[in-house]
Amino acid sequence: KRIANVRFHCRNHRYKSQKKAFTKSSKKWNDDLGKKSIENDFRKMLRYCKVIRVIAHTQIRLIKQRQKKAHVMEIQLNGGSIEDKVKWVKEHLEKPIPVSNVFGQDEMIDCIGVTKGKGFKGVTSRWHTKKLPRKTHKGLRKVACIGAWHPSRVSTTVARAGQKGYHHRTEINKKIYRIGAGIHTKDGKVIKNNASTEYDLTDKSITPMGGFPHYGEVTNDFVMIKGCCIGSKKRVLTLRKTLLKHTKRSALEQIKLKFIDTSSKMGHGRFQTPADKLAFMGPLKKDRIKEEQAATTAATATTA
């Protein structure tokens, strides 16, 4: 069985490779000789390969975060013959794959990622063992007995202190409540009411007032799932289709959202939109100062 990587082959030995894999692969598309080499690779895949995998990367430049390097991942194509897979790859090379083309409303998915790191922790925090009585010698947050005399070693089933968090985990059965479109332009108008519902027609974005704490604004496509998910605020997650066949009513239920709360998450927010806050609070001092600064800037520009 031969496994082919579409688009380019990653370099394993950095000290041996003089050129980067991305740079060398992209130059093949610029001349006829390189294109012939690519077509020859596709013909070899059709003849010899049993498994087709693509190398995909995230579009990290679309979000306003500090990180600039994209996350690269190898994804196996399933379904259809080898000819169908190679044809699909040719059609989608160097093209974005929106999340709405992969998942659907009310679908059960799995989340794969790394949990929040907690550092080196004791047994009480790490394994939730019972605290010992107050008069215990040399500490309470310990394990009283770590095993018998024989076998003369500590079993792996005994709670011990060590690393807590920052573990690779897979959480299954996350129900999709909404797949929302990002802020886009349609017929010359900016559409950003991706938090509106049939019961709440307010023109508001999914980003709460003041932004999501420790993240910011959401301006691209998003997936709203039931419950929580692993990892810190900015950590990358891998979403995959469920491996199980669901028959429960909770999994097959059709969800209709009635209301999405967009109040501030930095405290006890009361207002859903800035317009609601302005109507209730009236113009504030900071608004007046901002208007005065704008007027001063405009006057300076006119004079110059």
Rosetta blueprint (number, residue, H / E / L):
1 K L
2 R L
3 I E
4 A E
5 N E
6 V E
7 R L
8 F L
9 H L
10 C L
11 R L
12 N L
13 H L
14 R L
15 Y L
16 K L
17 S L
18 Q L
19 K L
20 K L
21 A H
22 F H
23 T H
24 K H
25 S H
26 S H
27 K H
28 K H
29 W H
30 N H
31 D L
32 D H
33 L H
34 G H
35 K H
36 K H
37 S H
38 I H
39 E H
40 N H
41 D H
42 F H
43 R H
44 K H
45 M H
46 L H
47 R H
48 Y H
49 C L
50 K L
51 V E
52 I E
53 R E
54 V E
55 I E
56 A E
57 H E
58 T L
59 Q L
60 I H
61 R H
62 L H
63 I L
64 K L
65 Q L
66 R L
67 Q L
68 K L
69 K L
70 A L
71 H L
72 V E
73 M E
74 E E
75 I E
76 Q E
77 L L
78 N L
79 G L
80 G L
81 S L
82 I H
83 E H
84 D H
85 K H
86 V H
87 K H
88 W H
89 V H
90 K H
91 E H
92 H H
93 L L
94 E L
95 K L
96 P L
97 I L
98 P L
99 V H
100 S H
101 N H
102 V L
103 F L
104 G L
105 Q L
106 D L
107 E L
108 M E
109 I E
110 D E
111 C E
112 I E
113 G E
114 V E
115 T L
116 K L
117 G E
118 K E
119 G E
120 F E
121 K E
122 G L
123 V H
124 T H
125 S H
126 R H
127 W H
128 H L
129 T L
130 K L
131 K L
132 L L
133 P L
134 R L
135 K L
136 T L
137 H L
138 K L
139 G L
140 L L
141 R L
142 K L
143 V L
144 A L
145 C L
146 I L
147 G L
148 A L
149 W L
150 H L
151 P L
152 S L
153 R L
154 V L
155 S L
156 T L
157 T L
158 V L
159 A L
160 R L
161 A L
162 G E
163 Q E
164 K E
165 G E
166 Y L
167 H L
168 H E
169 R E
170 T E
171 E E
172 I E
173 N E
174 K E
175 K E
176 I E
177 Y E
178 R E
179 I E
180 G E
181 A L
182 G L
183 I L
184 H E
185 T E
186 K E
187 D L
188 G L
189 K E
190 V E
191 I E
192 K L
193 N L
194 N L
195 A L
196 S L
197 T L
198 E L
199 Y L
200 D L
201 L L
202 T L
203 D L
204 K L
205 S L
206 I L
207 T L
208 P L
209 M L
210 G L
211 G L
212 F E
213 P L
214 H L
215 Y L
216 G E
217 E L
218 V L
219 T L
220 N L
221 D L
222 F E
223 V E
224 M E
225 I E
226 K L
227 G L
228 C L
229 C L
230 I L
231 G L
232 S L
233 K L
234 K L
235 R L
236 V L
237 L L
238 T E
239 L E
240 R E
241 K E
242 T L
243 L L
244 L L
245 K L
246 H L
247 T L
248 K L
249 R H
250 S H
251 A H
252 L H
253 E L
254 Q L
255 I L
256 K L
257 L L
258 K L
259 F L
260 I L
261 D L
262 T L
263 S L
264 S L
265 K L
266 M L
267 G L
268 H L
269 G L
270 R L
271 F L
272 Q L
273 T L
274 P H
275 A H
276 D H
277 K H
278 L H
279 A H
280 F H
281 M H
282 G L
283 P L
284 L L
285 K H
286 K H
287 D H
288 R H
289 I H
290 K H
291 E H
292 E H
293 Q H
294 A H
295 A H
296 T H
297 T H
298 A H
299 A H
300 T H
301 A H
302 T H
303 T H
304 A L
